[in-house]
Amino acid sequence: MPHYIHVHAHKFLVVARDGNLLSEEARFLADTVEVGPGQRVDVLLKADNPGLWPLHCHDLRHVSNEHIYPGGMLTFIRYVQP
């Protein structure tokens, strides 16, 4: 089952898949990245919007526990301006 990893108020720069670097032309920005079973995706995130931001799977079944939200594959990124 794939997961659709989503970040709020930022974009990921996808730089590698399954340990293989993508060429400059193949790299892309996205706020949601699909990760299939057994896959690995390397992303960079530019921390240029301080605050508290959700990072979660965009499949609602994956961000609940026994159909109760929030839960599951949900966390937060928190940072402040230096």
CYANA upper distance limits for C-alpha pairs under 8 A (distance plus 0.5 A):
  1 MET  CA     36 GLY  CA      7.05
  1 MET  CA     37 PRO  CA      6.50
  2 PRO  CA     34 GLU  CA      7.14
  2 PRO  CA     35 VAL  CA      6.08
  2 PRO  CA     36 GLY  CA      4.70
  2 PRO  CA     37 PRO  CA      6.36
  3 HIS  CA     34 GLU  CA      6.26
  3 HIS  CA     35 VAL  CA      5.74
  3 HIS  CA     36 GLY  CA      6.86
  3 HIS  CA     57 CYS  CA      6.37
  3 HIS  CA     58 HIS  CA      7.84
  3 HIS  CA     59 ASP  CA      7.45
  4 TYR  CA     32 THR  CA      6.50
  4 TYR  CA     33 VAL  CA      5.91
  4 TYR  CA     34 GLU  CA      4.94
  4 TYR  CA     35 VAL  CA      6.75
  4 TYR  CA     56 HIS  CA      8.50
  4 TYR  CA     57 CYS  CA      5.53
  4 TYR  CA     58 HIS  CA      5.66
  4 TYR  CA     59 ASP  CA      7.02
  5 ILE  CA     32 THR  CA      5.83
  5 ILE  CA     33 VAL  CA      5.70
  5 ILE  CA     34 GLU  CA      6.85
  5 ILE  CA     35 VAL  CA      7.82
  5 ILE  CA     55 LEU  CA      7.66
  5 ILE  CA     56 HIS  CA      6.08
  5 ILE  CA     57 CYS  CA      4.94
  5 ILE  CA     58 HIS  CA      6.58
  6 HIS  CA     31 ASP  CA      6.05
  6 HIS  CA     32 THR  CA      4.71
  6 HIS  CA     33 VAL  CA      7.06
  6 HIS  CA     55 LEU  CA      6.22
  6 HIS  CA     56 HIS  CA      5.90
  6 HIS  CA     57 CYS  CA      6.36
  6 HIS  CA     58 HIS  CA      6.41
  7 VAL  CA     11 LYS  CA      7.38
  7 VAL  CA     12 PHE  CA      8.32
  7 VAL  CA     31 ASP  CA      6.07
  7 VAL  CA     32 THR  CA      7.17
  7 VAL  CA     53 TRP  CA      7.77
  7 VAL  CA     54 PRO  CA      6.61
  7 VAL  CA     55 LEU  CA      5.07
  7 VAL  CA     56 HIS  CA      7.21
  8 HIS  CA     31 ASP  CA      7.64
  8 HIS  CA     53 TRP  CA      6.15
  8 HIS  CA     54 PRO  CA      6.23
  8 HIS  CA     55 LEU  CA      7.13
  9 ALA  CA     49 ASN  CA      7.79
  9 ALA  CA     53 TRP  CA      7.58
 10 HIS  CA     31 ASP  CA      6.98
 10 HIS  CA     45 LEU  CA      7.80
 10 HIS  CA     46 LYS  CA      8.04
 10 HIS  CA     47 ALA  CA      8.40
 10 HIS  CA     49 ASN  CA      7.98
 11 LYS  CA     29 LEU  CA      6.42
 11 LYS  CA     30 ALA  CA      5.66
 11 LYS  CA     31 ASP  CA      4.99
 11 LYS  CA     32 THR  CA      8.39
 11 LYS  CA     45 LEU  CA      7.04
 11 LYS  CA     46 LYS  CA      8.27
 12 PHE  CA     29 LEU  CA      5.94
 12 PHE  CA     30 ALA  CA      5.78
 12 PHE  CA     31 ASP  CA      6.35
 12 PHE  CA     32 THR  CA      8.21
 12 PHE  CA     33 VAL  CA      8.47
 12 PHE  CA     43 VAL  CA      6.21
 12 PHE  CA     44 LEU  CA      6.12
 12 PHE  CA     45 LEU  CA      5.57
 12 PHE  CA     46 LYS  CA      8.29
 13 LEU  CA     27 ARG  CA      7.33
 13 LEU  CA     28 PHE  CA      6.14
 13 LEU  CA     29 LEU  CA      5.08
 13 LEU  CA     30 ALA  CA      7.17
 13 LEU  CA     43 VAL  CA      5.77
 13 LEU  CA     44 LEU  CA      5.53
 13 LEU  CA     45 LEU  CA      6.93
 14 VAL  CA     27 ARG  CA      6.08
 14 VAL  CA     28 PHE  CA      6.04
 14 VAL  CA     29 LEU  CA      6.85
 14 VAL  CA     30 ALA  CA      8.10
 14 VAL  CA     41 VAL  CA      7.64
 14 VAL  CA     42 ASP  CA      6.57
 14 VAL  CA     43 VAL  CA      4.97
 14 VAL  CA     44 LEU  CA      7.12
 15 VAL  CA     21 LEU  CA      6.43
 15 VAL  CA     22 LEU  CA      5.96
 15 VAL  CA     23 SER  CA      8.48
 15 VAL  CA     27 ARG  CA      6.00
 15 VAL  CA     28 PHE  CA      8.11
 15 VAL  CA     41 VAL  CA      8.32
 15 VAL  CA     42 ASP  CA      6.24
 15 VAL  CA     43 VAL  CA      6.13
 15 VAL  CA     44 LEU  CA      7.73
 16 ALA  CA     20 ASN  CA      5.71
 16 ALA  CA     21 LEU  CA      4.67
 16 ALA  CA     22 LEU  CA      5.56
 16 ALA  CA     27 ARG  CA      8.42
 16 ALA  CA     41 VAL  CA      6.35
 16 ALA  CA     42 ASP  CA      5.45
 16 ALA  CA     43 VAL  CA      7.64
 17 ARG  CA     21 LEU  CA      7.17
 17 ARG  CA     22 LEU  CA      7.73
 17 ARG  CA     39 GLN  CA      7.91
 17 ARG  CA     40 ARG  CA      6.25
 17 ARG  CA     41 VAL  CA      5.10
 17 ARG  CA     42 ASP  CA      6.77
 18 ASP  CA     39 GLN  CA      6.27
 18 ASP  CA     40 ARG  CA      5.15
 18 ASP  CA     41 VAL  CA      6.63
 19 GLY  CA     40 ARG  CA      7.52
 19 GLY  CA     41 VAL  CA      8.14
 19 GLY  CA     42 ASP  CA      8.17
 22 LEU  CA     26 ALA  CA      6.15
 22 LEU  CA     27 ARG  CA      6.36
 23 SER  CA     27 ARG  CA      6.89
 32 THR  CA     58 HIS  CA      8.21
 35 VAL  CA     39 GLN  CA      6.43
 35 VAL  CA     40 ARG  CA      7.21
 35 VAL  CA     41 VAL  CA      7.25
 47 ALA  CA     79 TYR  CA      8.37
 50 PRO  CA     78 ARG  CA      7.78
 50 PRO  CA     79 TYR  CA      5.90
 50 PRO  CA     80 VAL  CA      5.41
 50 PRO  CA     81 GLN  CA      6.36
 51 GLY  CA     77 ILE  CA      8.40
 51 GLY  CA     78 ARG  CA      6.12
 51 GLY  CA     79 TYR  CA      6.18
 51 GLY  CA     80 VAL  CA      6.67
 52 LEU  CA     76 PHE  CA      6.98
 52 LEU  CA     77 ILE  CA      6.25
 52 LEU  CA     78 ARG  CA      4.91
 52 LEU  CA     79 TYR  CA      7.35
 53 TRP  CA     76 PHE  CA      5.86
 53 TRP  CA     77 ILE  CA      5.64
 53 TRP  CA     78 ARG  CA      6.84
 54 PRO  CA     74 LEU  CA      7.62
 54 PRO  CA     75 THR  CA      6.46
 54 PRO  CA     76 PHE  CA      4.89
 54 PRO  CA     77 ILE  CA      6.82
 55 LEU  CA     74 LEU  CA      6.51
 55 LEU  CA     75 THR  CA      5.81
 55 LEU  CA     76 PHE  CA      5.82
 55 LEU  CA     77 ILE  CA      7.22
 56 HIS  CA     63 VAL  CA      7.56
 56 HIS  CA     73 MET  CA      6.02
 56 HIS  CA     74 LEU  CA      4.85
 56 HIS  CA     75 THR  CA      6.67
 57 CYS  CA     62 HIS  CA      6.72
 57 CYS  CA     63 VAL  CA      7.03
 57 CYS  CA     73 MET  CA      6.27
 57 CYS  CA     74 LEU  CA      7.29
 58 HIS  CA     62 HIS  CA      8.10
 58 HIS  CA     63 VAL  CA      8.29
 59 ASP  CA     63 VAL  CA      7.63
 60 LEU  CA     64 SER  CA      7.48
 61 ARG  CA     67 HIS  CA      7.66
 62 HIS  CA     71 GLY  CA      8.41
 62 HIS  CA     72 GLY  CA      6.08
 62 HIS  CA     73 MET  CA      6.26
 63 VAL  CA     69 TYR  CA      6.94
 63 VAL  CA     70 PRO  CA      6.42
 63 VAL  CA     71 GLY  CA      5.49
 63 VAL  CA     72 GLY  CA      4.86
 63 VAL  CA     73 MET  CA      5.53
 63 VAL  CA     74 LEU  CA      6.31
 64 SER  CA     68 ILE  CA      5.48
 64 SER  CA     69 TYR  CA      4.95
 64 SER  CA     70 PRO  CA      5.70
 64 SER  CA     71 GLY  CA      4.73
 64 SER  CA     72 GLY  CA      5.50
 64 SER  CA     73 MET  CA      8.25
 65 ASN  CA     69 TYR  CA      7.18
 65 ASN  CA     70 PRO  CA      7.85
 65 ASN  CA     71 GLY  CA      5.75
 65 ASN  CA     72 GLY  CA      6.29
 70 PRO  CA     74 LEU  CA      7.87
